[in-house]
Amino acid sequence: RAAMNPPSAPSRQYLIVSPVKDEEAYVERTLRSVADQTVLPVRWIIVDDGSADGTAAILRRYAQQHPWIQIVSREASGPRQPGSAVMHAFYHGLAQANGATYDYLVKLDCDVELPPDYFESLLQRFERDPQLGIASGVYLEEGPSGWSPIGMPAYHAAGASKFMRARCFDEIGGFVRERGWDTVDEVRAQVRGWTTRHFAEIRFRHLKPEGSGIG
């Protein structure tokens, strides 16, 4: 369980958990962009969910260079699907946190590229607003005319980069292990008085078009 600091002493400690499966084409760009963050995570637990390509070798190389990266292997769970398989891998990784102290929890996909101040920018907004429970930036996808932002409802935080106050995560009982997990969490948070949103001025790149991993 995360250790909570009082509002008068905000913490900049955040933990990332990333399920990953067969992301050889993109994972190194994600790894590099997190390693270049202006505020690093206390730990980044990456769950290799039975990758059959070169993903595992790339992960091991970065883990050797950065002691705060922890690789966890999980047996193959079949073809990549949204929802329950991703959440089972996420919880498998979270169980390996081994008493890490953090005030914020991040579920991050390994097919994204973040600007260097991405997490620092989110931390600043969470520390300014004690009611902010779940947030993200806006993701861009590449099209014929270049990189363009993908529209989302005002209350929605992108599932590919879900940044959450640990106390909010505890209060809502975490993520449900089924499709729709990245909307159910926001509804549960709002019912309990938390604010959920994305910040249009904070942007990151989603390297693989949404849904393409499952056809």
PyMOL commands that place a pseudoatom at each C-alpha (Angstrom):
pseudoatom trace, name=CA, resn=ARG, resi=1, chain=A, elem=C, hetatm=0, pos=[0.000, 0.000, 0.000]
pseudoatom trace, name=CA, resn=ALA, resi=2, chain=A, elem=C, hetatm=0, pos=[1.224, 3.488, -0.823]
pseudoatom trace, name=CA, resn=ALA, resi=3, chain=A, elem=C, hetatm=0, pos=[2.460, 5.704, 1.992]
pseudoatom trace, name=CA, resn=MET, resi=4, chain=A, elem=C, hetatm=0, pos=[0.456, 8.932, 2.144]
pseudoatom trace, name=CA, resn=ASN, resi=5, chain=A, elem=C, hetatm=0, pos=[2.076, 12.288, 2.853]
pseudoatom trace, name=CA, resn=PRO, resi=6, chain=A, elem=C, hetatm=0, pos=[0.024, 15.136, 4.386]
pseudoatom trace, name=CA, resn=PRO, resi=7, chain=A, elem=C, hetatm=0, pos=[-1.150, 17.892, 2.002]
pseudoatom trace, name=CA, resn=SER, resi=8, chain=A, elem=C, hetatm=0, pos=[1.360, 20.302, 3.566]
pseudoatom trace, name=CA, resn=ALA, resi=9, chain=A, elem=C, hetatm=0, pos=[4.247, 18.100, 2.415]
pseudoatom trace, name=CA, resn=PRO, resi=10, chain=A, elem=C, hetatm=0, pos=[3.469, 16.991, -1.155]
pseudoatom trace, name=CA, resn=SER, resi=11, chain=A, elem=C, hetatm=0, pos=[5.530, 14.124, -2.480]
pseudoatom trace, name=CA, resn=ARG, resi=12, chain=A, elem=C, hetatm=0, pos=[6.958, 13.821, -5.967]
pseudoatom trace, name=CA, resn=GLN, resi=13, chain=A, elem=C, hetatm=0, pos=[7.240, 10.042, -5.697]
pseudoatom trace, name=CA, resn=TYR, resi=14, chain=A, elem=C, hetatm=0, pos=[5.404, 8.125, -8.379]
pseudoatom trace, name=CA, resn=LEU, resi=15, chain=A, elem=C, hetatm=0, pos=[5.402, 4.458, -9.372]
pseudoatom trace, name=CA, resn=ILE, resi=16, chain=A, elem=C, hetatm=0, pos=[4.869, 3.290, -12.964]
pseudoatom trace, name=CA, resn=VAL, resi=17, chain=A, elem=C, hetatm=0, pos=[3.476, -0.130, -13.912]
pseudoatom trace, name=CA, resn=SER, resi=18, chain=A, elem=C, hetatm=0, pos=[3.542, -1.080, -17.603]
pseudoatom trace, name=CA, resn=PRO, resi=19, chain=A, elem=C, hetatm=0, pos=[2.071, -4.221, -19.160]
pseudoatom trace, name=CA, resn=VAL, resi=20, chain=A, elem=C, hetatm=0, pos=[3.887, -4.913, -22.434]
pseudoatom trace, name=CA, resn=LYS, resi=21, chain=A, elem=C, hetatm=0, pos=[3.512, -7.572, -25.107]
pseudoatom trace, name=CA, resn=ASP, resi=22, chain=A, elem=C, hetatm=0, pos=[5.273, -7.707, -28.482]
pseudoatom trace, name=CA, resn=GLU, resi=23, chain=A, elem=C, hetatm=0, pos=[6.172, -4.012, -28.659]
pseudoatom trace, name=CA, resn=GLU, resi=24, chain=A, elem=C, hetatm=0, pos=[9.629, -4.423, -30.224]
pseudoatom trace, name=CA, resn=ALA, resi=25, chain=A, elem=C, hetatm=0, pos=[8.903, -1.658, -32.734]
pseudoatom trace, name=CA, resn=TYR, resi=26, chain=A, elem=C, hetatm=0, pos=[8.004, 0.960, -30.118]
pseudoatom trace, name=CA, resn=VAL, resi=27, chain=A, elem=C, hetatm=0, pos=[9.185, 0.020, -26.631]
pseudoatom trace, name=CA, resn=GLU, resi=28, chain=A, elem=C, hetatm=0, pos=[12.647, 1.558, -26.898]
pseudoatom trace, name=CA, resn=ARG, resi=29, chain=A, elem=C, hetatm=0, pos=[11.167, 4.974, -27.628]
pseudoatom trace, name=CA, resn=THR, resi=30, chain=A, elem=C, hetatm=0, pos=[9.018, 4.644, -24.510]
pseudoatom trace, name=CA, resn=LEU, resi=31, chain=A, elem=C, hetatm=0, pos=[11.975, 3.505, -22.411]
pseudoatom trace, name=CA, resn=ARG, resi=32, chain=A, elem=C, hetatm=0, pos=[14.151, 6.351, -23.632]
pseudoatom trace, name=CA, resn=SER, resi=33, chain=A, elem=C, hetatm=0, pos=[11.464, 8.978, -23.023]
pseudoatom trace, name=CA, resn=VAL, resi=34, chain=A, elem=C, hetatm=0, pos=[10.880, 7.823, -19.432]
pseudoatom trace, name=CA, resn=ALA, resi=35, chain=A, elem=C, hetatm=0, pos=[14.630, 7.649, -18.739]
pseudoatom trace, name=CA, resn=ASP, resi=36, chain=A, elem=C, hetatm=0, pos=[14.854, 11.281, -19.931]
pseudoatom trace, name=CA, resn=GLN, resi=37, chain=A, elem=C, hetatm=0, pos=[12.156, 12.592, -17.564]
pseudoatom trace, name=CA, resn=THR, resi=38, chain=A, elem=C, hetatm=0, pos=[13.029, 15.631, -15.457]
pseudoatom trace, name=CA, resn=VAL, resi=39, chain=A, elem=C, hetatm=0, pos=[11.462, 13.846, -12.451]
pseudoatom trace, name=CA, resn=LEU, resi=40, chain=A, elem=C, hetatm=0, pos=[12.123, 10.101, -12.463]
pseudoatom trace, name=CA, resn=PRO, resi=41, chain=A, elem=C, hetatm=0, pos=[9.812, 7.468, -10.961]
pseudoatom trace, name=CA, resn=VAL, resi=42, chain=A, elem=C, hetatm=0, pos=[10.690, 5.806, -7.681]
pseudoatom trace, name=CA, resn=ARG, resi=43, chain=A, elem=C, hetatm=0, pos=[10.358, 2.555, -9.638]
pseudoatom trace, name=CA, resn=TRP, resi=44, chain=A, elem=C, hetatm=0, pos=[9.118, 1.427, -13.040]
pseudoatom trace, name=CA, resn=ILE, resi=45, chain=A, elem=C, hetatm=0, pos=[7.773, -2.126, -13.049]
pseudoatom trace, name=CA, resn=ILE, resi=46, chain=A, elem=C, hetatm=0, pos=[7.443, -3.457, -16.599]
pseudoatom trace, name=CA, resn=VAL, resi=47, chain=A, elem=C, hetatm=0, pos=[5.529, -6.714, -17.027]
pseudoatom trace, name=CA, resn=ASP, resi=48, chain=A, elem=C, hetatm=0, pos=[6.590, -8.645, -20.118]
pseudoatom trace, name=CA, resn=ASP, resi=49, chain=A, elem=C, hetatm=0, pos=[3.374, -10.526, -20.797]
pseudoatom trace, name=CA, resn=GLY, resi=50, chain=A, elem=C, hetatm=0, pos=[4.883, -13.368, -22.835]
pseudoatom trace, name=CA, resn=SER, resi=51, chain=A, elem=C, hetatm=0, pos=[6.366, -11.376, -25.727]
pseudoatom trace, name=CA, resn=ALA, resi=52, chain=A, elem=C, hetatm=0, pos=[7.461, -13.495, -28.693]
pseudoatom trace, name=CA, resn=ASP, resi=53, chain=A, elem=C, hetatm=0, pos=[9.548, -10.812, -30.398]
pseudoatom trace, name=CA, resn=GLY, resi=54, chain=A, elem=C, hetatm=0, pos=[12.623, -8.859, -29.259]
pseudoatom trace, name=CA, resn=THR, resi=55, chain=A, elem=C, hetatm=0, pos=[10.825, -6.883, -26.551]
pseudoatom trace, name=CA, resn=ALA, resi=56, chain=A, elem=C, hetatm=0, pos=[12.387, -8.784, -23.627]
pseudoatom trace, name=CA, resn=ALA, resi=57, chain=A, elem=C, hetatm=0, pos=[15.962, -8.195, -24.819]
pseudoatom trace, name=CA, resn=ILE, resi=58, chain=A, elem=C, hetatm=0, pos=[15.354, -4.451, -25.140]
pseudoatom trace, name=CA, resn=LEU, resi=59, chain=A, elem=C, hetatm=0, pos=[13.803, -4.332, -21.655]
pseudoatom trace, name=CA, resn=ARG, resi=60, chain=A, elem=C, hetatm=0, pos=[16.756, -6.179, -20.107]
pseudoatom trace, name=CA, resn=ARG, resi=61, chain=A, elem=C, hetatm=0, pos=[19.229, -3.775, -21.682]
pseudoatom trace, name=CA, resn=TYR, resi=62, chain=A, elem=C, hetatm=0, pos=[17.517, -0.737, -20.200]
pseudoatom trace, name=CA, resn=ALA, resi=63, chain=A, elem=C, hetatm=0, pos=[17.053, -2.407, -16.803]
pseudoatom trace, name=CA, resn=GLN, resi=64, chain=A, elem=C, hetatm=0, pos=[20.803, -2.983, -16.645]
pseudoatom trace, name=CA, resn=GLN, resi=65, chain=A, elem=C, hetatm=0, pos=[21.385, 0.739, -17.256]
pseudoatom trace, name=CA, resn=HIS, resi=66, chain=A, elem=C, hetatm=0, pos=[18.709, 2.047, -14.864]
pseudoatom trace, name=CA, resn=PRO, resi=67, chain=A, elem=C, hetatm=0, pos=[18.348, 0.382, -11.452]
pseudoatom trace, name=CA, resn=TRP, resi=68, chain=A, elem=C, hetatm=0, pos=[14.865, 1.854, -10.936]
pseudoatom trace, name=CA, resn=ILE, resi=69, chain=A, elem=C, hetatm=0, pos=[13.536, -0.245, -13.853]
pseudoatom trace, name=CA, resn=GLN, resi=70, chain=A, elem=C, hetatm=0, pos=[12.294, -3.668, -12.746]
pseudoatom trace, name=CA, resn=ILE, resi=71, chain=A, elem=C, hetatm=0, pos=[11.357, -6.313, -15.323]
pseudoatom trace, name=CA, resn=VAL, resi=72, chain=A, elem=C, hetatm=0, pos=[8.789, -8.952, -14.411]
pseudoatom trace, name=CA, resn=SER, resi=73, chain=A, elem=C, hetatm=0, pos=[8.089, -11.860, -16.752]
pseudoatom trace, name=CA, resn=ARG, resi=74, chain=A, elem=C, hetatm=0, pos=[4.677, -13.430, -17.117]
pseudoatom trace, name=CA, resn=GLU, resi=75, chain=A, elem=C, hetatm=0, pos=[3.814, -16.500, -19.170]
pseudoatom trace, name=CA, resn=ALA, resi=76, chain=A, elem=C, hetatm=0, pos=[2.136, -15.902, -22.506]
pseudoatom trace, name=CA, resn=SER, resi=77, chain=A, elem=C, hetatm=0, pos=[-1.534, -15.019, -22.080]
pseudoatom trace, name=CA, resn=GLY, resi=78, chain=A, elem=C, hetatm=0, pos=[-2.614, -15.473, -25.697]
pseudoatom trace, name=CA, resn=PRO, resi=79, chain=A, elem=C, hetatm=0, pos=[-3.260, -12.758, -28.313]
pseudoatom trace, name=CA, resn=ARG, resi=80, chain=A, elem=C, hetatm=0, pos=[-3.245, -9.175, -27.077]
pseudoatom trace, name=CA, resn=GLN, resi=81, chain=A, elem=C, hetatm=0, pos=[-6.708, -8.040, -26.014]
pseudoatom trace, name=CA, resn=PRO, resi=82, chain=A, elem=C, hetatm=0, pos=[-7.942, -4.893, -24.295]
pseudoatom trace, name=CA, resn=GLY, resi=83, chain=A, elem=C, hetatm=0, pos=[-9.356, -5.024, -20.797]
pseudoatom trace, name=CA, resn=SER, resi=84, chain=A, elem=C, hetatm=0, pos=[-8.910, -8.037, -18.591]
pseudoatom trace, name=CA, resn=ALA, resi=85, chain=A, elem=C, hetatm=0, pos=[-5.588, -9.374, -19.969]
pseudoatom trace, name=CA, resn=VAL, resi=86, chain=A, elem=C, hetatm=0, pos=[-3.972, -5.948, -19.671]
pseudoatom trace, name=CA, resn=MET, resi=87, chain=A, elem=C, hetatm=0, pos=[-5.317, -5.496, -16.154]
pseudoatom trace, name=CA, resn=HIS, resi=88, chain=A, elem=C, hetatm=0, pos=[-4.174, -8.955, -15.031]
pseudoatom trace, name=CA, resn=ALA, resi=89, chain=A, elem=C, hetatm=0, pos=[-0.686, -8.066, -16.239]
pseudoatom trace, name=CA, resn=PHE, resi=90, chain=A, elem=C, hetatm=0, pos=[-0.897, -4.670, -14.507]
pseudoatom trace, name=CA, resn=TYR, resi=91, chain=A, elem=C, hetatm=0, pos=[-1.831, -6.225, -11.163]
pseudoatom trace, name=CA, resn=HIS, resi=92, chain=A, elem=C, hetatm=0, pos=[0.851, -8.875, -11.574]
pseudoatom trace, name=CA, resn=GLY, resi=93, chain=A, elem=C, hetatm=0, pos=[3.349, -6.019, -11.774]
pseudoatom trace, name=CA, resn=LEU, resi=94, chain=A, elem=C, hetatm=0, pos=[1.826, -3.966, -8.962]
pseudoatom trace, name=CA, resn=ALA, resi=95, chain=A, elem=C, hetatm=0, pos=[2.139, -6.996, -6.668]
pseudoatom trace, name=CA, resn=GLN, resi=96, chain=A, elem=C, hetatm=0, pos=[5.927, -6.759, -7.151]
pseudoatom trace, name=CA, resn=ALA, resi=97, chain=A, elem=C, hetatm=0, pos=[6.130, -3.217, -5.733]
pseudoatom trace, name=CA, resn=ASN, resi=98, chain=A, elem=C, hetatm=0, pos=[7.506, -4.702, -2.491]
pseudoatom trace, name=CA, resn=GLY, resi=99, chain=A, elem=C, hetatm=0, pos=[6.756, -1.832, -0.158]
pseudoatom trace, name=CA, resn=ALA, resi=100, chain=A, elem=C, hetatm=0, pos=[7.773, 0.999, -2.499]
pseudoatom trace, name=CA, resn=THR, resi=101, chain=A, elem=C, hetatm=0, pos=[6.649, 4.364, -1.106]
pseudoatom trace, name=CA, resn=TYR, resi=102, chain=A, elem=C, hetatm=0, pos=[4.714, 6.513, -3.566]
pseudoatom trace, name=CA, resn=ASP, resi=103, chain=A, elem=C, hetatm=0, pos=[1.844, 8.982, -3.664]
pseudoatom trace, name=CA, resn=TYR, resi=104, chain=A, elem=C, hetatm=0, pos=[1.005, 8.560, -7.349]
pseudoatom trace, name=CA, resn=LEU, resi=105, chain=A, elem=C, hetatm=0, pos=[0.501, 5.474, -9.491]
pseudoatom trace, name=CA, resn=VAL, resi=106, chain=A, elem=C, hetatm=0, pos=[0.850, 5.394, -13.271]
pseudoatom trace, name=CA, resn=LYS, resi=107, chain=A, elem=C, hetatm=0, pos=[-0.404, 2.795, -15.709]
pseudoatom trace, name=CA, resn=LEU, resi=108, chain=A, elem=C, hetatm=0, pos=[1.702, 3.432, -18.813]
pseudoatom trace, name=CA, resn=ASP, resi=109, chain=A, elem=C, hetatm=0, pos=[1.633, 1.661, -22.162]
pseudoatom trace, name=CA, resn=CYS, resi=110, chain=A, elem=C, hetatm=0, pos=[4.906, 0.892, -23.936]
pseudoatom trace, name=CA, resn=ASP, resi=111, chain=A, elem=C, hetatm=0, pos=[3.923, 2.312, -27.310]
pseudoatom trace, name=CA, resn=VAL, resi=112, chain=A, elem=C, hetatm=0, pos=[4.061, 5.977, -26.304]
pseudoatom trace, name=CA, resn=GLU, resi=113, chain=A, elem=C, hetatm=0, pos=[6.686, 8.726, -26.393]
pseudoatom trace, name=CA, resn=LEU, resi=114, chain=A, elem=C, hetatm=0, pos=[6.634, 11.369, -23.671]
pseudoatom trace, name=CA, resn=PRO, resi=115, chain=A, elem=C, hetatm=0, pos=[8.179, 14.860, -23.581]
pseudoatom trace, name=CA, resn=PRO, resi=116, chain=A, elem=C, hetatm=0, pos=[10.902, 15.191, -20.903]
pseudoatom trace, name=CA, resn=ASP, resi=117, chain=A, elem=C, hetatm=0, pos=[8.711, 17.219, -18.512]
pseudoatom trace, name=CA, resn=TYR, resi=118, chain=A, elem=C, hetatm=0, pos=[5.587, 15.074, -18.919]
pseudoatom trace, name=CA, resn=PHE, resi=119, chain=A, elem=C, hetatm=0, pos=[5.459, 13.638, -15.403]
pseudoatom trace, name=CA, resn=GLU, resi=120, chain=A, elem=C, hetatm=0, pos=[6.805, 16.797, -13.765]
pseudoatom trace, name=CA, resn=SER, resi=121, chain=A, elem=C, hetatm=0, pos=[3.973, 18.770, -15.391]
pseudoatom trace, name=CA, resn=LEU, resi=122, chain=A, elem=C, hetatm=0, pos=[1.346, 16.333, -14.111]
pseudoatom trace, name=CA, resn=LEU, resi=123, chain=A, elem=C, hetatm=0, pos=[2.873, 16.270, -10.625]
pseudoatom trace, name=CA, resn=GLN, resi=124, chain=A, elem=C, hetatm=0, pos=[2.693, 20.058, -10.440]
pseudoatom trace, name=CA, resn=ARG, resi=125, chain=A, elem=C, hetatm=0, pos=[-0.999, 20.031, -11.313]
pseudoatom trace, name=CA, resn=PHE, resi=126, chain=A, elem=C, hetatm=0, pos=[-1.793, 17.297, -8.788]
pseudoatom trace, name=CA, resn=GLU, resi=127, chain=A, elem=C, hetatm=0, pos=[0.059, 19.142, -6.061]
pseudoatom trace, name=CA, resn=ARG, resi=128, chain=A, elem=C, hetatm=0, pos=[-1.865, 22.356, -6.824]
pseudoatom trace, name=CA, resn=ASP, resi=129, chain=A, elem=C, hetatm=0, pos=[-5.250, 20.599, -6.763]
pseudoatom trace, name=CA, resn=PRO, resi=130, chain=A, elem=C, hetatm=0, pos=[-5.802, 18.170, -3.847]
pseudoatom trace, name=CA, resn=GLN, resi=131, chain=A, elem=C, hetatm=0, pos=[-9.116, 17.009, -5.357]
pseudoatom trace, name=CA, resn=LEU, resi=132, chain=A, elem=C, hetatm=0, pos=[-7.501, 15.875, -8.605]
pseudoatom trace, name=CA, resn=GLY, resi=133, chain=A, elem=C, hetatm=0, pos=[-7.647, 12.093, -8.589]
pseudoatom trace, name=CA, resn=ILE, resi=134, chain=A, elem=C, hetatm=0, pos=[-6.970, 10.913, -12.160]
pseudoatom trace, name=CA, resn=ALA, resi=135, chain=A, elem=C, hetatm=0, pos=[-5.405, 12.750, -15.093]
pseudoatom trace, name=CA, resn=SER, resi=136, chain=A, elem=C, hetatm=0, pos=[-3.276, 12.501, -18.215]
pseudoatom trace, name=CA, resn=GLY, resi=137, chain=A, elem=C, hetatm=0, pos=[-2.057, 14.588, -21.078]
pseudoatom trace, name=CA, resn=VAL, resi=138, chain=A, elem=C, hetatm=0, pos=[-3.586, 14.443, -24.545]
pseudoatom trace, name=CA, resn=TYR, resi=139, chain=A, elem=C, hetatm=0, pos=[-2.178, 11.932, -26.973]
pseudoatom trace, name=CA, resn=LEU, resi=140, chain=A, elem=C, hetatm=0, pos=[-1.254, 12.634, -30.560]
pseudoatom trace, name=CA, resn=GLU, resi=141, chain=A, elem=C, hetatm=0, pos=[-1.468, 10.109, -33.374]
pseudoatom trace, name=CA, resn=GLU, resi=142, chain=A, elem=C, hetatm=0, pos=[0.288, 10.371, -36.709]
pseudoatom trace, name=CA, resn=GLY, resi=143, chain=A, elem=C, hetatm=0, pos=[-1.799, 10.830, -39.830]
pseudoatom trace, name=CA, resn=PRO, resi=144, chain=A, elem=C, hetatm=0, pos=[-1.331, 12.056, -43.415]
pseudoatom trace, name=CA, resn=SER, resi=145, chain=A, elem=C, hetatm=0, pos=[-0.986, 15.665, -42.200]
pseudoatom trace, name=CA, resn=GLY, resi=146, chain=A, elem=C, hetatm=0, pos=[1.332, 14.883, -39.290]
pseudoatom trace, name=CA, resn=TRP, resi=147, chain=A, elem=C, hetatm=0, pos=[0.748, 14.473, -35.546]
pseudoatom trace, name=CA, resn=SER, resi=148, chain=A, elem=C, hetatm=0, pos=[-2.723, 15.491, -34.381]
pseudoatom trace, name=CA, resn=PRO, resi=149, chain=A, elem=C, hetatm=0, pos=[-4.417, 15.367, -30.942]
pseudoatom trace, name=CA, resn=ILE, resi=150, chain=A, elem=C, hetatm=0, pos=[-7.164, 12.802, -30.390]
pseudoatom trace, name=CA, resn=GLY, resi=151, chain=A, elem=C, hetatm=0, pos=[-10.321, 14.224, -28.852]
pseudoatom trace, name=CA, resn=MET, resi=152, chain=A, elem=C, hetatm=0, pos=[-11.522, 12.902, -25.488]
pseudoatom trace, name=CA, resn=PRO, resi=153, chain=A, elem=C, hetatm=0, pos=[-14.391, 13.836, -23.147]
pseudoatom trace, name=CA, resn=ALA, resi=154, chain=A, elem=C, hetatm=0, pos=[-13.344, 16.497, -20.652]
pseudoatom trace, name=CA, resn=TYR, resi=155, chain=A, elem=C, hetatm=0, pos=[-13.486, 14.050, -17.704]
pseudoatom trace, name=CA, resn=HIS, resi=156, chain=A, elem=C, hetatm=0, pos=[-11.380, 11.367, -19.417]
pseudoatom trace, name=CA, resn=ALA, resi=157, chain=A, elem=C, hetatm=0, pos=[-7.708, 10.535, -18.850]
pseudoatom trace, name=CA, resn=ALA, resi=158, chain=A, elem=C, hetatm=0, pos=[-6.022, 8.513, -21.589]
pseudoatom trace, name=CA, resn=GLY, resi=159, chain=A, elem=C, hetatm=0, pos=[-5.760, 4.822, -20.718]
pseudoatom trace, name=CA, resn=ALA, resi=160, chain=A, elem=C, hetatm=0, pos=[-2.331, 4.671, -22.349]
pseudoatom trace, name=CA, resn=SER, resi=161, chain=A, elem=C, hetatm=0, pos=[-0.994, 7.063, -19.693]
pseudoatom trace, name=CA, resn=LYS, resi=162, chain=A, elem=C, hetatm=0, pos=[-3.223, 6.964, -16.618]
pseudoatom trace, name=CA, resn=PHE, resi=163, chain=A, elem=C, hetatm=0, pos=[-1.754, 9.092, -13.789]
pseudoatom trace, name=CA, resn=MET, resi=164, chain=A, elem=C, hetatm=0, pos=[-3.585, 8.571, -10.507]
pseudoatom trace, name=CA, resn=ARG, resi=165, chain=A, elem=C, hetatm=0, pos=[-3.344, 9.726, -6.912]
pseudoatom trace, name=CA, resn=ALA, resi=166, chain=A, elem=C, hetatm=0, pos=[-2.648, 6.578, -4.881]
pseudoatom trace, name=CA, resn=ARG, resi=167, chain=A, elem=C, hetatm=0, pos=[-5.306, 7.471, -2.315]
pseudoatom trace, name=CA, resn=CYS, resi=168, chain=A, elem=C, hetatm=0, pos=[-7.877, 7.763, -5.106]
pseudoatom trace, name=CA, resn=PHE, resi=169, chain=A, elem=C, hetatm=0, pos=[-6.794, 4.374, -6.487]
pseudoatom trace, name=CA, resn=ASP, resi=170, chain=A, elem=C, hetatm=0, pos=[-7.305, 2.818, -3.044]
pseudoatom trace, name=CA, resn=GLU, resi=171, chain=A, elem=C, hetatm=0, pos=[-10.689, 4.475, -2.496]
pseudoatom trace, name=CA, resn=ILE, resi=172, chain=A, elem=C, hetatm=0, pos=[-12.175, 3.235, -5.772]
pseudoatom trace, name=CA, resn=GLY, resi=173, chain=A, elem=C, hetatm=0, pos=[-10.841, -0.293, -5.293]
pseudoatom trace, name=CA, resn=GLY, resi=174, chain=A, elem=C, hetatm=0, pos=[-8.358, 0.016, -8.163]
pseudoatom trace, name=CA, resn=PHE, resi=175, chain=A, elem=C, hetatm=0, pos=[-9.104, -0.855, -11.774]
pseudoatom trace, name=CA, resn=VAL, resi=176, chain=A, elem=C, hetatm=0, pos=[-11.721, -3.418, -12.752]
pseudoatom trace, name=CA, resn=ARG, resi=177, chain=A, elem=C, hetatm=0, pos=[-10.241, -6.382, -14.615]
pseudoatom trace, name=CA, resn=GLU, resi=178, chain=A, elem=C, hetatm=0, pos=[-12.413, -6.120, -17.707]
pseudoatom trace, name=CA, resn=ARG, resi=179, chain=A, elem=C, hetatm=0, pos=[-13.048, -3.951, -20.742]
pseudoatom trace, name=CA, resn=GLY, resi=180, chain=A, elem=C, hetatm=0, pos=[-13.986, -0.407, -19.898]
pseudoatom trace, name=CA, resn=TRP, resi=181, chain=A, elem=C, hetatm=0, pos=[-11.603, -0.287, -16.921]
pseudoatom trace, name=CA, resn=ASP, resi=182, chain=A, elem=C, hetatm=0, pos=[-10.354, 3.154, -17.999]
pseudoatom trace, name=CA, resn=THR, resi=183, chain=A, elem=C, hetatm=0, pos=[-13.821, 4.686, -17.768]
pseudoatom trace, name=CA, resn=VAL, resi=184, chain=A, elem=C, hetatm=0, pos=[-15.137, 2.781, -14.746]
pseudoatom trace, name=CA, resn=ASP, resi=185, chain=A, elem=C, hetatm=0, pos=[-12.273, 4.176, -12.661]
pseudoatom trace, name=CA, resn=GLU, resi=186, chain=A, elem=C, hetatm=0, pos=[-13.258, 7.739, -13.541]
pseudoatom trace, name=CA, resn=VAL, resi=187, chain=A, elem=C, hetatm=0, pos=[-16.939, 7.204, -12.735]
pseudoatom trace, name=CA, resn=ARG, resi=188, chain=A, elem=C, hetatm=0, pos=[-16.052, 5.646, -9.373]
pseudoatom trace, name=CA, resn=ALA, resi=189, chain=A, elem=C, hetatm=0, pos=[-13.633, 8.470, -8.604]
pseudoatom trace, name=CA, resn=GLN, resi=190, chain=A, elem=C, hetatm=0, pos=[-16.193, 11.181, -9.421]
pseudoatom trace, name=CA, resn=VAL, resi=191, chain=A, elem=C, hetatm=0, pos=[-18.794, 9.521, -7.194]
pseudoatom trace, name=CA, resn=ARG, resi=192, chain=A, elem=C, hetatm=0, pos=[-16.296, 9.807, -4.333]
pseudoatom trace, name=CA, resn=GLY, resi=193, chain=A, elem=C, hetatm=0, pos=[-15.646, 13.483, -4.949]
pseudoatom trace, name=CA, resn=TRP, resi=194, chain=A, elem=C, hetatm=0, pos=[-12.460, 13.289, -7.005]
pseudoatom trace, name=CA, resn=THR, resi=195, chain=A, elem=C, hetatm=0, pos=[-11.854, 15.286, -10.181]
pseudoatom trace, name=CA, resn=THR, resi=196, chain=A, elem=C, hetatm=0, pos=[-10.825, 13.405, -13.336]
pseudoatom trace, name=CA, resn=ARG, resi=197, chain=A, elem=C, hetatm=0, pos=[-9.584, 15.106, -16.492]
pseudoatom trace, name=CA, resn=HIS, resi=198, chain=A, elem=C, hetatm=0, pos=[-6.911, 15.521, -19.125]
pseudoatom trace, name=CA, resn=PHE, resi=199, chain=A, elem=C, hetatm=0, pos=[-4.734, 18.559, -19.791]
pseudoatom trace, name=CA, resn=ALA, resi=200, chain=A, elem=C, hetatm=0, pos=[-4.772, 19.724, -23.408]
pseudoatom trace, name=CA, resn=GLU, resi=201, chain=A, elem=C, hetatm=0, pos=[-1.485, 21.595, -22.989]
pseudoatom trace, name=CA, resn=ILE, resi=202, chain=A, elem=C, hetatm=0, pos=[0.385, 18.422, -21.933]
pseudoatom trace, name=CA, resn=ARG, resi=203, chain=A, elem=C, hetatm=0, pos=[0.896, 16.219, -24.978]
pseudoatom trace, name=CA, resn=PHE, resi=204, chain=A, elem=C, hetatm=0, pos=[2.473, 12.875, -25.738]
pseudoatom trace, name=CA, resn=ARG, resi=205, chain=A, elem=C, hetatm=0, pos=[2.713, 10.680, -28.802]
pseudoatom trace, name=CA, resn=HIS, resi=206, chain=A, elem=C, hetatm=0, pos=[0.813, 7.424, -29.178]
pseudoatom trace, name=CA, resn=LEU, resi=207, chain=A, elem=C, hetatm=0, pos=[3.087, 5.615, -31.608]
pseudoatom trace, name=CA, resn=LYS, resi=208, chain=A, elem=C, hetatm=0, pos=[0.678, 2.846, -32.601]
pseudoatom trace, name=CA, resn=PRO, resi=209, chain=A, elem=C, hetatm=0, pos=[-2.823, 3.796, -33.797]
pseudoatom trace, name=CA, resn=GLU, resi=210, chain=A, elem=C, hetatm=0, pos=[-5.383, 2.965, -31.126]
pseudoatom trace, name=CA, resn=GLY, resi=211, chain=A, elem=C, hetatm=0, pos=[-6.811, -0.534, -31.473]
pseudoatom trace, name=CA, resn=SER, resi=212, chain=A, elem=C, hetatm=0, pos=[-4.266, -1.678, -34.077]
pseudoatom trace, name=CA, resn=GLY, resi=213, chain=A, elem=C, hetatm=0, pos=[-2.668, -4.120, -31.604]
pseudoatom trace, name=CA, resn=ILE, resi=214, chain=A, elem=C, hetatm=0, pos=[-5.871, -6.205, -31.664]
pseudoatom trace, name=CA, resn=GLY, resi=215, chain=A, elem=C, hetatm=0, pos=[-6.758, -5.623, -35.302]
for i in range(1, 215): cmd.bond("trace and resi %d" % i, "trace and resi %d" % (i + 1))
show_as sticks, trace
zoom trace
